């Protein structure tokens, strides 16, 4: 990925965490293994877009919004199609009831939303030809002006991979970091030392020096009720969260060999051919943590700076299968059904993502992308090398492992 295009993408994409995520990404290409011709790539992107559904789904509030209204602000609408399914849940999985309009053009929740709550919306629609489109969004509702909360990941009761940090995004600027950090403790049954690092006045991540010990349990305690985080702004949370660490799965992507080795407990269990970023749009290097999974989602180049002269995205694929987020700026590992099978393991052709061979519809259990998706959990680690690009920033996603232990601990306020 060129520096100029990445800068555009970073402006267009928001930080993830606490359920606030921007669904932006890159796509691959169907360049022939011997070529990598940009005109062929453009033709492939154009062909994929033509095969995509014409249904255009809009979710409000906008994905990544904070301080959203709790009163009649949430809605899903569609043009050039009809809605076939909408789900809205809180971050802990509690369903929110809603109603679909008679013409199936819109959906709204039938209950008032709660304050200081993160909601996730997943919508599906079909156009007149029966082609399916998907859209996903997440937003957080408003909290009282004189209080602050921390939206955290991972979720209570979840099972995650060994790379998952505790990450907390505060809805207010925290100027008294020490007081707030003293109200937050993270412990693990493995006995590992855990340190916290402030990336900004609104984000603090916590992790051990090395990956979490597999099959351990981590406890996060938020004792923030009454803690003054800034002048006249007090915490309102008193909460204990526990999550389980699963098996140790680390995948190694080598852009030079165009191969990914998936390991569990240090042993290779699968080798998969891949296609990484092209020489013009290199993939970030470094340690990355899976932060989200979508069976199918939309990827629009315009959201990360890949636009044509008319301002529209170089690609807009509404049913990208088996998408796993690696950075908040738009790097994914995902299935690619529009690329020639000969590309994978032979040529790096994408706009910066890691592509795996797949089939349209995300239901073909024989594909490498299906296998990877079904064998991965949020928090699993992906190590990417030999791309020729720089190392991903530690705060671009859940990727603090790219900072050494001394530097990490130096970011603590206590």
N, C-alpha and C positions, 0 to 999 in steps of 0.2 A: 504494500500500500504506500503510495507516495505521501511525503510529508504534507503537501498542500491539501490533498484529499482527506488525509486523516484529520487535519485540523478542522476541516469543515464537518467531518463526521462527529468529532468530539463535541463541537458546539451543538450539533443537532440531537445528540443523545444525552440522556440524563444518567446520573449514577443510579445503580440498582441498590437494593437493600431495603430491609423493612417492608418488603412487598412492593417497592416502587421501582418498576422496571420498564425500560423502553424497548419495544419490540422492533429492533432494527438489526439488519444483518446483511451479509453479502451472499452472492450466489456463485456457483461454479460455472463451467462452460462445457460445451461438447466439442472443444477443439480436438482434432485427431492427435493421436499419441506422437506423431512425428512432427507436428506443427506448432500449435499454440498461437495460430494466426488470429489477430484481434478481430478481423472481419468475420471469421467463422464464429468467434465467441459472441459477437454482437448479433449474428443471425440466430444463434442458439437461444440467446436471451429473448429476442423478439418472438421466436417460435414458441418458447415456453409461455410468454405473456399471452399470446393468442390462444393457447390451450387453457388458460386460466379462466375461472369464472368471471363474468361481468358484474356479478353482485358486489356492491360496494357498501361495506358495513362501517358505521360510525358509532363509537362508544363515547359517551360523555359521563362524567368529566374526562378530560383528556388523559391519556396514559401518563402516569408519573405525577399527576397533580397532587398537591398537598393542600391542606386547609379547604377541602371541598365542602360545599354546603351539605347539610344533612336533610334538607327539605326539598324534595322534588327535583333534585339536580341530576340524578342518575337516570340514564336512558340509553337504549340501543335502537338505532334506526338503520334501514337498508334502502338503497336505491338500486334499480335494475335487478330486482330479485325479491325474494320473500325469506323471512327468518324461519329457520327450521329447528332452532334450539338455542336457548340462552341460559346460562347458569351464572349465578352471582353468589359468592361465598366470602366469608370473613377469612382472615389469614389463618385461623385455626381450623378452617374447613366447615364452619357452620353455614348452612344454606340460607339464602335470603329469598323469600317468596316474591313472585312477581307475576305480571299479567301481560299476555301478548294481545295486541290489537286485533280486531276482527279481520283486517286486511293483511295481517301478518307482516306489516311494514315497520312496526315499532314494539318495544317492550319496556316496561317500567317496573321497579320494585313496588310491591303493594304495602310495604311497611316503612316507617320512618327509619332512616339510618342512625347509627349510634355515633356519638362524638368520638374523636380520637381513635378511629378504627380504620384499618386497611381492608379494602375490598378488592376482590379479583373477579373479573368478568370474562367469560369465554362465550363467543357467539359464532353461530354457523348459519349460512344462508345458501340458497340455490338460485341460479339464474334461470331464464326460460329454457335453456338447453339442458338443465339438470346438473350443471357443473357447480361444485361446492366451493365456497369461500369461507375462510376462518379469520377471526380477529380476536385478540386478547388484550386486556388492559388491566391496570391496577391503579388505585388512587387511595388517598388517605383523607378522611374527613377532618373538619375543623376542630380545634381544641380551644378552651377558654384562653383569652389573651394573657392572663396572668399566670399561666401554668405551662409546664412542658412535659412531654412524654418522650420515651425512646421506643421507636419501632425496631424490633430485633429479629434476627435470623440466626439459627434455624428455629423452627416451630417447636412448641412444647409437645413432647411425646414422639417426635419424629426419629427416624433412623437415618443417619447421614454418613458420608464417606469420611475418611481420615483427614482430609484437607479442609473440612468446613470450619472456619473461624466463627466465634461469636461476634456478630457485627451489629452495632447499635447506631441508628440514625435518630438524632434528636430534632424535634420540630421547632426548636428555638436555638438561637446562638447561645452557647454555653461559655460564659466568661470565667466562671468559678469551676474550672475543670477538676481541681483537686477534690472539692467537696462532692461533686457528682461521682467521680471515680471511686471515692471511698464508700459511696452508697451502692456500689456494684461489685459483686464478687462472682468469680468463675472458678469452680473446682472440678476435679475429675477423680474417679475411683482408681485411675492408674497411678495417682500420686505425682503426675508431671507438674512442674512449675508452670503457671500460666501468667503471662504479662499482657498488659493492655497498651495500645498505641493510639494516640489521637491523630487522625489524618487532617482534621479541621475542627472548627468550633462546633460542628454538628455531627461528627462521625468518630466513633471509637470502636476499634476492633480488638479482640482478645484471642490469644492462641498460645500454645506451648512452643518450645524451641524447635522441636521436631513434630512430625505429624502425630495426631492423637493415636493412642494405643488402640488397636482394633478390639472390639467387644467391650469397651469401657463405657461408663456413663458420665456425662457432663452435666453439672448443675449451674444455672445462672440465677442469681438472686438480685432483684431490683428493689432496694430499700430506699426509694427516692421520695416518698411522701414527706413533704415539708422541707426538703433540701432546696436551698436557694441556688439555682444554677446561674442566674444573672440577677441584676438589681430588680427586685420586685417580681421575679418570675420563679415559681416554686414547683417542684416535682409533685406528681399526683399518683405515682405508681408504687405499689407494694405487691410484688409478684415473684413467684419462684417457678422456674422453667427447667425441665430436664429433657435431655435428648440422648439417644444411644448412638455409639459409634459402631458401624458395621464392619464388614471384612475390609482388609487393606487392598484396595484396587488402585493401581497407578498405571496409566497408559502413556506410552512414549511415542510421540509423533516425530518422525524424521523426514523433513521436507526434501532432503537430498536423495534418500532412497525411496521416498514416496510410500512409506510403509508405517503402520502403527502396530506396536506390540502392546498387548493388554496383559498386565500381570496381576496376580493375586498372591499376597504373602510372598512376593519376590519371584514367583514362578510364572513364566509366560503361559497364558491359557488360550491366546488367540492372536493371530497375525492378520492384519487387514490392510489391503492396498488403499491408499488415499490420494487425494489431489489437494494440495495446499495452494496458497496465494501465488499468483503469477509473478514474474519478475517486476512487473509494473505495480503490483498491488500485494506486496509481501505480507505474510502472516507474522504477527508478533511472535517473539521467542519467549521462553521462560516457563515458569510453573503457573498453571491456571487451574482454577477450581470450578467444577460444574455448579452453576447457581440456579438454573431453571431447566425444565424439560417440557417440550411441547410435541405431542404426537404429530400435529400439523400446525403451521403458522404462516403468516404472511411476511415476506421480505421485500422491502421496497428500497431501491438504491438511493432514492432522493433523501431518505432520512439519514444517510451517512455520507452524503456529498457526491454520490455517483449519479450525475445528471447529464442529460443530453442538452443540446442547444436550446430546446424549448422549455427547459427547466424541469422536465419530467425525469423520473428515474431511468437509468440505463436498463434496469430490470424491475419488474414488479410481479413477483410470483406469490400467489395467494394461498398456495397449499404445499409449502415446503415441508417434506416429511421428516420426522424424527430429529427435531432441532434441539440441541443442547447448548445453552448459553455458556460462554467462557469469559467474556468481558462485558462490562456495561456499555462500551463504545460500539459493540456490534459484532464481535467475533463469536462465531458459533461453530460447533461441529454438527453437521447435518447431512441428511440423505439428499441425493441428487438423482432424479429420475430423467432429467432432460439431457444429461451429458452422455456422450458415447461411452460404452463400457470399457473401451480401450484406453480411456484417459486415466482411470484409477490405477495407481502403481506405476504410471509412465510419465505423466505431464502435470505440472502445477499450473492450473488454469483459473482459479477462483479469484474473487475480489478481496481475498484475505481470510476466508473461512477454511475449515478443514472439511472437505467433501468426501462422502462415502457413497458407493453405488447403492441405488434404491429403486423402488417401483412406485409409480403414482398411486396415491390412495393410502399409503402407509400401512397396508395390511398384508404385504407379502413377507411371510416369516422366513423366507430363504435368503433375504438380502443381508449384506454386511451391516448396513445402517440399522435394520431392524434388530439384529443381534446386539449391536453396541448399545442401542437405546434401551433394550430390555434387560441388559446386564449392567446398566449404570444407575447410580443413585446420586442425588444432589450431594455435593461434598466430595465426590470422587476427584482424583487429581489427574490432570493431563499435562505432560511435560513436552514442550515443542522445541525442536532444535533445527539448526542448519537452514533457516529461512532467509538469512541475509538481512533481517530486520533487527530493530532494537528490542531489548527486553521490555515486556509489558510493565507498565507502572503498577506499583503495589496496590494503589487505590482504584485501579481500573477493574472493577469487579471485586471478587473476594480473593485477591491475589497477593496478599501480604507476605507470602512465603518467598517473594523475590527480594525481601529486605533481610539482611543478616540480623542475628539475634541482638547484637550490641546496639545497632541502630534502632531496632524494634523497641527495646527496653528504654532507649533514650527518649522515646515519644510518650512515655508515661508521665502523668501529672503528679504522681505520689511516689 
